[in-house]
Amino acid sequence: MTFRKQPSQQNWAAIAEHLKSHGHRLDGTARQFASGLANQNYLVQFNGAPAIFRCPPRGPLAPGASDMVREAKVLRALAPHYPLAPHALHLCTDISVNGAPFQLLEFRAGVAIGGVLPAGLSIADAPWMLDALVHALARLHALDPDAIGLADLARSGGFAERQLRGWTNRAKVAFVDNRPERLDALLQRLRDCMPPDSPDRLLHMDAKLDNLLLLPAEQKASALIDWDMGTLGPPAFDLAVLLSYWIMPDDPDAVHALLAVPSLVPGWPGREAVTGAYARAAGNLPAHLGWHLGLARLRLATAWMQLYRLWQQGALAGERYSDFARLAEAIIDHALDQFGKTA
């Protein structure tokens, strides 16, 4: 675990007082995790045990993003049925305490893998890591939302149309003063090829290796984290989101800067390996995956541009955000060039 030397400030006195009024205790010094691009996560002592304090970033939020209330609901429902879901310990919706809703979650030990393999792991670990990731997704998608009390998490049906309309609107706002030249062409392709509805399943919406905590010594996962965008829809989109992050060496150099998954490591499994592993774990490959990958790349580009805007406004700190506008445009180009392909 690595922590920020200069953490974002929270109103810890008010938070502690709020927790005390609900019979809880917050002790010691909170340490903010260095990883993560938007939501702010801290290791704290809650009732004498390690826990995660989690809250949105400062500033205006994109619709549906950083939803602590949704995340708590999903985790409470998942806990009895999905071992990789951390337990929700406390949710505060009173924004007078800290400026936004926040929650306390169960701490799970494990390593989160970003774009660079940490010391002690190598290309030899890729097979079990990929296996853990696709099985986490396949096991989630096998759950019946109605049976676990999450049938009301989203409207039934119309997922593709709602998602495309929502991300089209967000893209117009995010790219308002430097609209990528090929954005309109990508949006038109997506509109022209809209897939039919498929049965709803629970989606994580951001499943990648840095949201899967791994136990290298045991070669297994301990938790899937970051559920604030969880919803209902076709498993194809969850898999497509993962594939959108999976940049390969022969992809355009301009998208290599995404570096969200160690897929640029020589010998790392490519996107075909991901789809093959998921199909084996789930029993099939979901239909219309190519269209969903185009949508996932639109979403990724827009989300990166939204983060760039937050950085411009001072709501996010760190020079890593300074090149996100250029990367967002490159992802749009890649989405259009690869439209309909799954690998």
DOZAKOL-544324 format. One record per residue (C-alpha): residue in one letter; x, y, z. Coordinates in steps of 0.1 Angstrom, whole numbers, padded with zeros to 4 digits, always signed. Layout:
REM residues N
aXYZ ...
REM end
This chain:
REM residues 343
m+0000+0000+0000 t+0013+0035-0008 f-0001+0067+0006 r-0001+0103-0005 k+0024+0126+0012 q-0001+0155+0009 p-0036+0140+0014 s-0067+0159+0004 q-0083+0174+0035 q-0115+0162+0051 n-0134+0176+0081 w-0121+0148+0104 a-0134+0164+0136 a-0170+0166+0122 i-0167+0131+0108 a-0155+0117+0141 e-0184+0135+0159 h-0209+0122+0134 l-0197+0086+0139 k-0197+0090+0177 s-0233+0100+0175 h-0240+0067+0158 g-0221+0046+0183 h-0189+0044+0163 r-0153+0054+0170 l-0127+0069+0146 d-0092+0067+0159 g-0057+0078+0148 t-0045+0094+0116 a-0062+0089+0083 r-0039+0080+0054 q-0050+0086+0018 f-0042+0059-0007 a-0020+0072-0036 s-0039+0052-0062 g-0073+0062-0076 l-0082+0090-0101 a-0114+0104-0087 n-0129+0091-0054 q-0108+0097-0023 n-0100+0067-0002 y-0083+0066+0032 l-0071+0039+0056 v-0086+0047+0090 q-0092+0030+0124 f-0129+0024+0128 n-0141+0009+0160 g-0105-0003+0167 a-0101-0021+0133 p-0088-0010+0099 a-0114+0003+0075 i-0117+0024+0044 f-0131+0059+0045 r-0145+0068+0011 c-0159+0100-0004 p-0163+0118-0037 p-0137+0143-0051 r-0144+0180-0045 g-0162+0200-0071 p-0191+0192-0094 l-0196+0155-0103 a-0207+0139-0135 p-0242+0123-0134 g-0240+0089-0118 a-0203+0092-0107 s-0190+0088-0072 d-0224+0077-0059 m-0218+0066-0023 v-0254+0059-0016 r-0256+0036-0046 e-0224+0018-0037 a-0236+0012-0001 k-0268-0003-0014 v-0250-0026-0039 l-0225-0038-0013 r-0252-0045+0013 a-0271-0066-0011 l-0241-0084-0025 a-0225-0093+0008 p-0243-0126+0014 h-0239-0138-0023 y-0206-0125-0036 p-0175-0131-0015 l-0154-0104-0033 a-0177-0076-0021 p-0164-0057+0009 h-0190-0051+0037 a-0205-0017+0039 l-0200-0005+0076 h-0216+0030+0077 l-0231+0055+0053 c-0235+0092+0060 t-0259+0111+0036 d-0258+0144+0057 i-0237+0167+0035 s-0233+0192+0063 v-0208+0169+0080 n-0182+0168+0052 g-0197+0185+0021 a-0208+0153+0004 p-0220+0118+0014 f-0193+0094+0026 q-0190+0059+0038 l-0169+0034+0058 l-0161+0001+0042 e-0145-0031+0053 f-0108-0032+0048 r-0095-0061+0026 a-0058-0068+0023 g-0045-0071-0013 v-0025-0056-0041 a-0041-0034-0067 i-0023-0036-0101 g-0022-0005-0123 g-0003-0001-0155 v+0031-0012-0141 l+0037-0045-0124 p+0049-0040-0088 a+0081-0056-0074 g+0076-0093-0069 l+0052-0099-0098 s+0062-0107-0134 i+0048-0118-0167 a+0046-0153-0152 d+0018-0141-0130 a-0004-0129-0159 p-0023-0162-0163 w-0036-0164-0127 m-0043-0127-0125 l-0063-0128-0157 d-0081-0159-0145 a-0090-0141-0112 l-0103-0110-0130 v-0126-0128-0155 h-0139-0152-0129 a-0148-0122-0107 l-0168-0108-0136 a-0184-0140-0146 r-0194-0148-0111 l-0210-0114-0107 h-0229-0117-0140 a-0242-0151-0130 l-0262-0135-0101 d-0299-0129-0105 p-0305-0092-0095 d-0341-0100-0084 a-0330-0128-0062 i-0305-0106-0043 g-0327-0076-0040 l-0312-0054-0067 a-0339-0055-0094 d-0347-0019-0087 l-0311-0007-0092 a-0319+0005-0127 r-0348+0005-0152 s-0353-0027-0170 g-0343-0027-0207 g-0331+0001-0229 f-0296+0000-0215 a-0278+0007-0248 e-0300+0036-0257 r-0298+0052-0222 q-0261+0048-0220 l-0254+0062-0255 r-0278+0092-0248 g-0261+0098-0214 w-0226+0096-0227 t-0234+0117-0257 n-0247+0145-0235 r-0217+0142-0211 a-0193+0143-0241 k-0209+0175-0253 v-0203+0191-0219 a-0168+0177-0213 f-0155+0185-0248 v-0173+0219-0251 d-0143+0240-0261 n-0120+0214-0278 r-0143+0189-0294 p-0124+0160-0311 e-0126+0161-0348 r-0140+0125-0350 l-0163+0125-0320 d-0195+0131-0341 a-0185+0102-0365 l-0182+0079-0335 l-0215+0089-0321 q-0232+0084-0355 r-0217+0049-0358 l-0230+0040-0324 r-0265+0053-0332 d-0266+0035-0365 c-0257+0001-0350 m-0277+0001-0317 p-0280-0035-0304 p-0312-0051-0291 d-0319-0055-0254 s-0305-0086-0236 p-0314-0099-0201 d-0303-0075-0173 r-0275-0086-0150 l-0256-0068-0123 l-0227-0048-0137 h-0197-0034-0119 m-0190-0008-0146 d-0153-0004-0139 a-0138-0038-0135 k-0101-0038-0141 l-0070-0050-0122 d-0066-0019-0100 n-0102-0025-0087 l-0094-0061-0080 l-0074-0067-0049 l-0050-0096-0053 l-0032-0119-0029 p-0001-0129-0049 a+0011-0156-0024 e-0022-0174-0028 q-0027-0164-0064 k-0063-0153-0059 a-0084-0122-0054 s-0096-0109-0020 a-0120-0082-0032 l-0135-0063-0061 i-0138-0026-0051 d-0152+0007-0065 w-0189-0001-0068 d-0202+0035-0070 m-0214+0031-0106 g-0229-0004-0103 t-0261-0009-0123 l-0281-0034-0144 g-0274-0042-0180 p-0258-0066-0204 p-0226-0084-0193 a-0211-0073-0227 f-0207-0038-0214 d-0188-0048-0183 l-0164-0069-0204 a-0161-0041-0230 v-0151-0016-0202 l-0123-0040-0193 l-0112-0044-0229 s-0112-0006-0234 y-0085-0003-0207 w-0065-0032-0222 i-0041-0012-0245 m-0018-0034-0265 p+0017-0027-0280 d+0004-0025-0316 d-0023+0000-0307 p-0016+0036-0316 d+0012+0052-0296 a-0011+0080-0285 v-0033+0056-0264 h-0003+0039-0247 a-0004+0067-0222 l-0036+0053-0207 l-0015+0027-0188 a-0044+0014-0167 v-0035-0023-0171 p+0000-0038-0174 s-0010-0049-0209 l+0020-0032-0225 v+0044-0055-0206 p+0061-0077-0233 g+0043-0110-0235 w+0012-0099-0216 p-0021-0115-0228 g-0039-0095-0254 r-0076-0087-0258 e-0083-0120-0275 a-0070-0138-0244 v-0093-0117-0223 t-0124-0125-0243 g-0114-0162-0245 a-0108-0164-0207 y-0142-0147-0200 a-0160-0170-0224 r-0146-0201-0206 a-0155-0187-0172 a-0190-0176-0181 g-0198-0203-0206 n-0202-0180-0235 l-0191-0147-0250 p-0219-0120-0248 a-0234-0108-0280 h-0227-0074-0296 l-0194-0070-0278 g-0179-0049-0306 w-0207-0023-0303 h-0203-0022-0265 l-0166-0018-0268 g-0172+0013-0290 l-0195+0027-0263 a-0170+0018-0236 r-0143+0037-0254 l-0166+0068-0257 r-0173+0065-0220 l-0136+0062-0212 a-0126+0092-0233 t-0154+0113-0218 a-0145+0103-0183 w-0109+0112-0188 m-0119+0146-0202 q-0142+0151-0171 l-0112+0144-0149 y-0092+0169-0169 r-0119+0195-0163 l-0118+0188-0125 w-0080+0192-0126 q-0084+0225-0144 q-0108+0237-0117 g-0084+0227-0090 a-0107+0199-0076 l-0080+0173-0084 a-0043+0176-0078 g-0014+0161-0097 e+0003+0166-0130 r-0008+0132-0143 y-0041+0149-0153 s-0025+0175-0174 d-0024+0153-0205 f-0058+0138-0202 a-0074+0160-0228 r-0049+0148-0255 l-0054+0112-0244 a-0092+0115-0245 e-0090+0126-0281 a-0067+0097-0290 i-0092+0072-0274 i-0120+0087-0296 d-0098+0081-0326 h-0090+0045-0315 a-0127+0038-0309 l-0137+0048-0344 d-0108+0030-0361 q-0115-0002-0341 f-0153+0000-0342 g-0170-0034-0342 k-0138-0053-0333 t-0134-0071-0300 a-0097-0076-0300 
REM end
